Amino acid sequence: MELTPIGDMRNQVDLIAPSAGTAGPSGLAPPAQTVLASGLWCKITPLAGRELLLAQQIVATATHLVKLRYVAGVTEECTLRLGTRTLEINAIIDLEERNVELWLYCTEAK
């Protein structure tokens, strides 16, 4: 697999991680979120056709493939914020396990 050319990364996203803190005393307060990285350049590809079929072998609900340079600490609990849109991360692939590029299979949150 080849690395994604930096010129193809035309979208900027914020990487949001859930806070390690606990909910409020009632237990009903939503956990706070922390911005893990802001302004990350990436390539976002809506999946369709053959790409969608291949992606669904990894994650059945995947709708987008996001390619970005490696960021430490990314987990499936993290989300990506693209303007007013939110992408939930379903699967993470560290391309060739070299800590250079991540491929994130995501589902758009409603």
Secondary structure, 3 states (H helix, E strand, C coil): CCCCCHHHCCEEEEEEEECCCCCCCCCCCCCCEEEEEEEEEEEEEECCHHHHHHHHHHCCCCCEEEEEECCCCCCCCCEEEECCEEEEEEEEEEHHHCCCEEEEEEEECC
